[in-house]
Amino acid sequence: MDIREIRGLSDEKLLDQLEDLKEALFNLRFQKAFGQLEDPNAIRRARKDVARVQTVLRERQAQKEGTNG
């Protein structure tokens, strides 16, 4: 998921996306534990997507509070 796509989403959609990404990451970790994971880089991509969404949410929260960091 590209950062431009993430920034274009509303807060509600970002929260939904975050929940979906965390669930996908959970499932990927289970697949890894059982030796069924075909693409080991999928976990890395999922973690980075979670971080991107959390970053955008935090930026928006800070902007609403009137602080920059």
Jmol script that loads the backbone (N, CA, C; Angstrom):
load data "model"
ATOM      1  N   MET A   1       0.848  -1.174   0.000  1.00  0.00           N
ATOM      2  CA  MET A   1       0.000   0.000   0.000  1.00  0.00           C
ATOM      3  C   MET A   1       0.893   1.237   0.000  1.00  0.00           C
ATOM      4  N   ASP A   2       0.588   2.160  -0.866  1.00  0.00           N
ATOM      5  CA  ASP A   2       1.383   3.368  -1.041  1.00  0.00           C
ATOM      6  C   ASP A   2       0.935   4.441  -0.045  1.00  0.00           C
ATOM      7  N   ILE A   3       1.871   5.263   0.387  1.00  0.00           N
ATOM      8  CA  ILE A   3       1.564   6.301   1.375  1.00  0.00           C
ATOM      9  C   ILE A   3       0.542   7.294   0.826  1.00  0.00           C
ATOM     10  N   ARG A   4       0.583   7.552  -0.491  1.00  0.00           N
ATOM     11  CA  ARG A   4      -0.392   8.474  -1.084  1.00  0.00           C
ATOM     12  C   ARG A   4      -1.807   7.914  -0.969  1.00  0.00           C
ATOM     13  N   GLU A   5      -1.943   6.612  -1.139  1.00  0.00           N
ATOM     14  CA  GLU A   5      -3.254   5.972  -0.987  1.00  0.00           C
ATOM     15  C   GLU A   5      -3.737   6.094   0.454  1.00  0.00           C
ATOM     16  N   ILE A   6      -2.828   5.899   1.385  1.00  0.00           N
ATOM     17  CA  ILE A   6      -3.177   5.948   2.805  1.00  0.00           C
ATOM     18  C   ILE A   6      -3.616   7.349   3.193  1.00  0.00           C
ATOM     19  N   ARG A   7      -2.887   8.349   2.736  1.00  0.00           N
ATOM     20  CA  ARG A   7      -3.227   9.731   3.086  1.00  0.00           C
ATOM     21  C   ARG A   7      -4.563  10.159   2.484  1.00  0.00           C
ATOM     22  N   GLY A   8      -4.995   9.502   1.423  1.00  0.00           N
ATOM     23  CA  GLY A   8      -6.260   9.834   0.783  1.00  0.00           C
ATOM     24  C   GLY A   8      -7.477   9.260   1.484  1.00  0.00           C
ATOM     25  N   LEU A   9      -7.270   8.392   2.456  1.00  0.00           N
ATOM     26  CA  LEU A   9      -8.379   7.756   3.161  1.00  0.00           C
ATOM     27  C   LEU A   9      -8.836   8.596   4.352  1.00  0.00           C
ATOM     28  N   SER A  10     -10.105   8.435   4.704  1.00  0.00           N
ATOM     29  CA  SER A  10     -10.631   9.127   5.884  1.00  0.00           C
ATOM     30  C   SER A  10     -10.143   8.417   7.142  1.00  0.00           C
ATOM     31  N   ASP A  11     -10.335   9.064   8.275  1.00  0.00           N
ATOM     32  CA  ASP A  11      -9.914   8.475   9.549  1.00  0.00           C
ATOM     33  C   ASP A  11     -10.625   7.150   9.815  1.00  0.00           C
ATOM     34  N   GLU A  12     -11.915   7.101   9.518  1.00  0.00           N
ATOM     35  CA  GLU A  12     -12.670   5.869   9.751  1.00  0.00           C
ATOM     36  C   GLU A  12     -12.143   4.734   8.884  1.00  0.00           C
ATOM     37  N   LYS A  13     -11.880   5.043   7.621  1.00  0.00           N
ATOM     38  CA  LYS A  13     -11.365   4.009   6.721  1.00  0.00           C
ATOM     39  C   LYS A  13      -9.958   3.584   7.130  1.00  0.00           C
ATOM     40  N   LEU A  14      -9.179   4.530   7.647  1.00  0.00           N
ATOM     41  CA  LEU A  14      -7.837   4.186   8.119  1.00  0.00           C
ATOM     42  C   LEU A  14      -7.909   3.228   9.304  1.00  0.00           C
ATOM     43  N   LEU A  15      -8.831   3.473  10.210  1.00  0.00           N
ATOM     44  CA  LEU A  15      -8.983   2.581  11.359  1.00  0.00           C
ATOM     45  C   LEU A  15      -9.432   1.190  10.916  1.00  0.00           C
ATOM     46  N   ASP A  16     -10.340   1.140   9.940  1.00  0.00           N
ATOM     47  CA  ASP A  16     -10.759  -0.154   9.393  1.00  0.00           C
ATOM     48  C   ASP A  16      -9.592  -0.855   8.715  1.00  0.00           C
ATOM     49  N   GLN A  17      -8.818  -0.089   7.957  1.00  0.00           N
ATOM     50  CA  GLN A  17      -7.661  -0.644   7.257  1.00  0.00           C
ATOM     51  C   GLN A  17      -6.636  -1.167   8.261  1.00  0.00           C
ATOM     52  N   LEU A  18      -6.428  -0.430   9.330  1.00  0.00           N
ATOM     53  CA  LEU A  18      -5.479  -0.844  10.358  1.00  0.00           C
ATOM     54  C   LEU A  18      -5.908  -2.168  10.985  1.00  0.00           C
ATOM     55  N   GLU A  19      -7.180  -2.287  11.274  1.00  0.00           N
ATOM     56  CA  GLU A  19      -7.701  -3.532  11.846  1.00  0.00           C
ATOM     57  C   GLU A  19      -7.492  -4.699  10.879  1.00  0.00           C
ATOM     58  N   ASP A  20      -7.772  -4.471   9.602  1.00  0.00           N
ATOM     59  CA  ASP A  20      -7.590  -5.522   8.593  1.00  0.00           C
ATOM     60  C   ASP A  20      -6.124  -5.917   8.454  1.00  0.00           C
ATOM     61  N   LEU A  21      -5.246  -4.927   8.468  1.00  0.00           N
ATOM     62  CA  LEU A  21      -3.816  -5.207   8.327  1.00  0.00           C
ATOM     63  C   LEU A  21      -3.278  -5.991   9.521  1.00  0.00           C
ATOM     64  N   LYS A  22      -3.732  -5.636  10.714  1.00  0.00           N
ATOM     65  CA  LYS A  22      -3.279  -6.361  11.904  1.00  0.00           C
ATOM     66  C   LYS A  22      -3.764  -7.805  11.880  1.00  0.00           C
ATOM     67  N   GLU A  23      -4.982  -8.009  11.406  1.00  0.00           N
ATOM     68  CA  GLU A  23      -5.506  -9.371  11.293  1.00  0.00           C
ATOM     69  C   GLU A  23      -4.714 -10.167  10.253  1.00  0.00           C
ATOM     70  N   ALA A  24      -4.388  -9.526   9.134  1.00  0.00           N
ATOM     71  CA  ALA A  24      -3.605 -10.199   8.096  1.00  0.00           C
ATOM     72  C   ALA A  24      -2.217 -10.552   8.619  1.00  0.00           C
ATOM     73  N   LEU A  25      -1.613  -9.651   9.373  1.00  0.00           N
ATOM     74  CA  LEU A  25      -0.297  -9.910   9.953  1.00  0.00           C
ATOM     75  C   LEU A  25      -0.363 -11.082  10.931  1.00  0.00           C
ATOM     76  N   PHE A  26      -1.399 -11.129  11.730  1.00  0.00           N
ATOM     77  CA  PHE A  26      -1.609 -12.234  12.665  1.00  0.00           C
ATOM     78  C   PHE A  26      -1.677 -13.564  11.909  1.00  0.00           C
ATOM     79  N   ASN A  27      -2.451 -13.577  10.822  1.00  0.00           N
ATOM     80  CA  ASN A  27      -2.590 -14.797  10.023  1.00  0.00           C
ATOM     81  C   ASN A  27      -1.277 -15.193   9.361  1.00  0.00           C
ATOM     82  N   LEU A  28      -0.513 -14.208   8.900  1.00  0.00           N
ATOM     83  CA  LEU A  28       0.785 -14.508   8.288  1.00  0.00           C
ATOM     84  C   LEU A  28       1.736 -15.130   9.303  1.00  0.00           C
ATOM     85  N   ARG A  29       1.691 -14.639  10.526  1.00  0.00           N
ATOM     86  CA  ARG A  29       2.559 -15.199  11.564  1.00  0.00           C
ATOM     87  C   ARG A  29       2.173 -16.644  11.889  1.00  0.00           C
ATOM     88  N   PHE A  30       0.889 -16.931  11.857  1.00  0.00           N
ATOM     89  CA  PHE A  30       0.449 -18.311  12.061  1.00  0.00           C
ATOM     90  C   PHE A  30       0.935 -19.200  10.925  1.00  0.00           C
ATOM     91  N   GLN A  31       0.824 -18.704   9.703  1.00  0.00           N
ATOM     92  CA  GLN A  31       1.294 -19.478   8.554  1.00  0.00           C
ATOM     93  C   GLN A  31       2.780 -19.767   8.672  1.00  0.00           C
ATOM     94  N   LYS A  32       3.526 -18.783   9.146  1.00  0.00           N
ATOM     95  CA  LYS A  32       4.964 -18.981   9.317  1.00  0.00           C
ATOM     96  C   LYS A  32       5.237 -20.052  10.370  1.00  0.00           C
ATOM     97  N   ALA A  33       4.489 -20.005  11.458  1.00  0.00           N
ATOM     98  CA  ALA A  33       4.695 -20.963  12.544  1.00  0.00           C
ATOM     99  C   ALA A  33       4.410 -22.392  12.094  1.00  0.00           C
ATOM    100  N   PHE A  34       3.451 -22.556  11.198  1.00  0.00           N
ATOM    101  CA  PHE A  34       3.092 -23.889  10.725  1.00  0.00           C
ATOM    102  C   PHE A  34       3.823 -24.279   9.445  1.00  0.00           C
ATOM    103  N   GLY A  35       4.728 -23.419   8.988  1.00  0.00           N
ATOM    104  CA  GLY A  35       5.515 -23.736   7.803  1.00  0.00           C
ATOM    105  C   GLY A  35       4.740 -23.643   6.503  1.00  0.00           C
ATOM    106  N   GLN A  36       3.665 -22.885   6.496  1.00  0.00           N
ATOM    107  CA  GLN A  36       2.835 -22.761   5.303  1.00  0.00           C
ATOM    108  C   GLN A  36       3.032 -21.434   4.582  1.00  0.00           C
ATOM    109  N   LEU A  37       3.910 -20.603   5.060  1.00  0.00           N
ATOM    110  CA  LEU A  37       4.106 -19.280   4.479  1.00  0.00           C
ATOM    111  C   LEU A  37       4.929 -19.396   3.206  1.00  0.00           C
ATOM    112  N   GLU A  38       4.342 -18.985   2.082  1.00  0.00           N
ATOM    113  CA  GLU A  38       5.022 -19.091   0.795  1.00  0.00           C
ATOM    114  C   GLU A  38       5.931 -17.899   0.527  1.00  0.00           C
ATOM    115  N   ASP A  39       5.530 -16.719   0.998  1.00  0.00           N
ATOM    116  CA  ASP A  39       6.298 -15.501   0.745  1.00  0.00           C
ATOM    117  C   ASP A  39       6.739 -14.894   2.077  1.00  0.00           C
ATOM    118  N   PRO A  40       7.984 -15.144   2.488  1.00  0.00           N
ATOM    119  CA  PRO A  40       8.447 -14.619   3.777  1.00  0.00           C
ATOM    120  C   PRO A  40       8.441 -13.089   3.852  1.00  0.00           C
ATOM    121  N   ASN A  41       8.529 -12.432   2.706  1.00  0.00           N
ATOM    122  CA  ASN A  41       8.523 -10.967   2.698  1.00  0.00           C
ATOM    123  C   ASN A  41       7.136 -10.393   2.961  1.00  0.00           C
ATOM    124  N   ALA A  42       6.115 -11.214   2.923  1.00  0.00           N
ATOM    125  CA  ALA A  42       4.755 -10.737   3.163  1.00  0.00           C
ATOM    126  C   ALA A  42       4.614 -10.193   4.583  1.00  0.00           C
ATOM    127  N   ILE A  43       5.285 -10.810   5.541  1.00  0.00           N
ATOM    128  CA  ILE A  43       5.235 -10.330   6.929  1.00  0.00           C
ATOM    129  C   ILE A  43       5.863  -8.945   7.014  1.00  0.00           C
ATOM    130  N   ARG A  44       6.974  -8.779   6.363  1.00  0.00           N
ATOM    131  CA  ARG A  44       7.664  -7.484   6.381  1.00  0.00           C
ATOM    132  C   ARG A  44       6.792  -6.397   5.759  1.00  0.00           C
ATOM    133  N   ARG A  45       6.180  -6.703   4.609  1.00  0.00           N
ATOM    134  CA  ARG A  45       5.311  -5.727   3.951  1.00  0.00           C
ATOM    135  C   ARG A  45       4.108  -5.385   4.828  1.00  0.00           C
ATOM    136  N   ALA A  46       3.539  -6.379   5.477  1.00  0.00           N
ATOM    137  CA  ALA A  46       2.378  -6.144   6.342  1.00  0.00           C
ATOM    138  C   ALA A  46       2.750  -5.260   7.531  1.00  0.00           C
ATOM    139  N   ARG A  47       3.909  -5.525   8.134  1.00  0.00           N
ATOM    140  CA  ARG A  47       4.360  -4.699   9.266  1.00  0.00           C
ATOM    141  C   ARG A  47       4.554  -3.256   8.835  1.00  0.00           C
ATOM    142  N   LYS A  48       5.139  -3.062   7.669  1.00  0.00           N
ATOM    143  CA  LYS A  48       5.378  -1.701   7.187  1.00  0.00           C
ATOM    144  C   LYS A  48       4.071  -0.988   6.860  1.00  0.00           C
ATOM    145  N   ASP A  49       3.102  -1.720   6.318  1.00  0.00           N
ATOM    146  CA  ASP A  49       1.801  -1.117   6.046  1.00  0.00           C
ATOM    147  C   ASP A  49       1.113  -0.691   7.339  1.00  0.00           C
ATOM    148  N   VAL A  50       1.199  -1.524   8.363  1.00  0.00           N
ATOM    149  CA  VAL A  50       0.633  -1.170   9.669  1.00  0.00           C
ATOM    150  C   VAL A  50       1.298   0.110  10.182  1.00  0.00           C
ATOM    151  N   ALA A  51       2.602   0.184  10.068  1.00  0.00           N
ATOM    152  CA  ALA A  51       3.337   1.357  10.546  1.00  0.00           C
ATOM    153  C   ALA A  51       2.943   2.608   9.769  1.00  0.00           C
ATOM    154  N   ARG A  52       2.757   2.474   8.464  1.00  0.00           N
ATOM    155  CA  ARG A  52       2.361   3.631   7.655  1.00  0.00           C
ATOM    156  C   ARG A  52       0.999   4.163   8.090  1.00  0.00           C
ATOM    157  N   VAL A  53       0.054   3.271   8.272  1.00  0.00           N
ATOM    158  CA  VAL A  53      -1.292   3.690   8.680  1.00  0.00           C
ATOM    159  C   VAL A  53      -1.242   4.334  10.064  1.00  0.00           C
ATOM    160  N   GLN A  54      -0.511   3.738  10.995  1.00  0.00           N
ATOM    161  CA  GLN A  54      -0.404   4.304  12.337  1.00  0.00           C
ATOM    162  C   GLN A  54       0.264   5.676  12.301  1.00  0.00           C
ATOM    163  N   THR A  55       1.243   5.853  11.429  1.00  0.00           N
ATOM    164  CA  THR A  55       1.924   7.137  11.307  1.00  0.00           C
ATOM    165  C   THR A  55       0.968   8.217  10.827  1.00  0.00           C
ATOM    166  N   VAL A  56       0.186   7.918   9.797  1.00  0.00           N
ATOM    167  CA  VAL A  56      -0.760   8.902   9.272  1.00  0.00           C
ATOM    168  C   VAL A  56      -1.816   9.237  10.325  1.00  0.00           C
ATOM    169  N   LEU A  57      -2.305   8.231  11.029  1.00  0.00           N
ATOM    170  CA  LEU A  57      -3.283   8.495  12.091  1.00  0.00           C
ATOM    171  C   LEU A  57      -2.688   9.388  13.175  1.00  0.00           C
ATOM    172  N   ARG A  58      -1.456   9.129  13.548  1.00  0.00           N
ATOM    173  CA  ARG A  58      -0.793   9.933  14.584  1.00  0.00           C
ATOM    174  C   ARG A  58      -0.549  11.361  14.098  1.00  0.00           C
ATOM    175  N   GLU A  59      -0.174  11.512  12.833  1.00  0.00           N
ATOM    176  CA  GLU A  59       0.026  12.854  12.284  1.00  0.00           C
ATOM    177  C   GLU A  59      -1.269  13.654  12.344  1.00  0.00           C
ATOM    178  N   ARG A  60      -2.364  13.007  11.983  1.00  0.00           N
ATOM    179  CA  ARG A  60      -3.659  13.691  12.002  1.00  0.00           C
ATOM    180  C   ARG A  60      -4.075  14.041  13.422  1.00  0.00           C
ATOM    181  N   GLN A  61      -3.816  13.151  14.363  1.00  0.00           N
ATOM    182  CA  GLN A  61      -4.142  13.420  15.760  1.00  0.00           C
ATOM    183  C   GLN A  61      -3.324  14.609  16.269  1.00  0.00           C
ATOM    184  N   ALA A  62      -2.051  14.642  15.930  1.00  0.00           N
ATOM    185  CA  ALA A  62      -1.188  15.740  16.370  1.00  0.00           C
ATOM    186  C   ALA A  62      -1.629  17.055  15.743  1.00  0.00           C
ATOM    187  N   GLN A  63      -2.063  16.995  14.497  1.00  0.00           N
ATOM    188  CA  GLN A  63      -2.514  18.202  13.822  1.00  0.00           C
ATOM    189  C   GLN A  63      -3.789  18.741  14.482  1.00  0.00           C
ATOM    190  N   LYS A  64      -4.676  17.852  14.880  1.00  0.00           N
ATOM    191  CA  LYS A  64      -5.903  18.279  15.559  1.00  0.00           C
ATOM    192  C   LYS A  64      -5.599  18.909  16.911  1.00  0.00           C
ATOM    193  N   GLU A  65      -4.568  18.391  17.576  1.00  0.00           N
ATOM    194  CA  GLU A  65      -4.184  18.925  18.883  1.00  0.00           C
ATOM    195  C   GLU A  65      -3.388  20.211  18.752  1.00  0.00           C
ATOM    196  N   GLY A  66      -2.943  20.525  17.551  1.00  0.00           N
ATOM    197  CA  GLY A  66      -2.199  21.751  17.336  1.00  0.00           C
ATOM    198  C   GLY A  66      -0.725  21.635  17.627  1.00  0.00           C
ATOM    199  N   THR A  67      -0.211  20.400  17.638  1.00  0.00           N
ATOM    200  CA  THR A  67       1.213  20.197  17.872  1.00  0.00           C
ATOM    201  C   THR A  67       1.841  19.558  16.651  1.00  0.00           C
ATOM    202  N   ASN A  68       3.138  19.662  16.558  1.00  0.00           N
ATOM    203  CA  ASN A  68       3.878  19.049  15.458  1.00  0.00           C
ATOM    204  C   ASN A  68       4.902  18.080  15.996  1.00  0.00           C
ATOM    205  N   GLY A  69       4.485  17.034  16.595  1.00  0.00           N
ATOM    206  CA  GLY A  69       5.438  16.036  17.014  1.00  0.00           C
ATOM    207  C   GLY A  69       5.347  15.789  18.439  1.00  0.00           C
TER     208      GLY A  69
END
end "model"
wireframe off; spacefill off
backbone 0.3
color backbone group
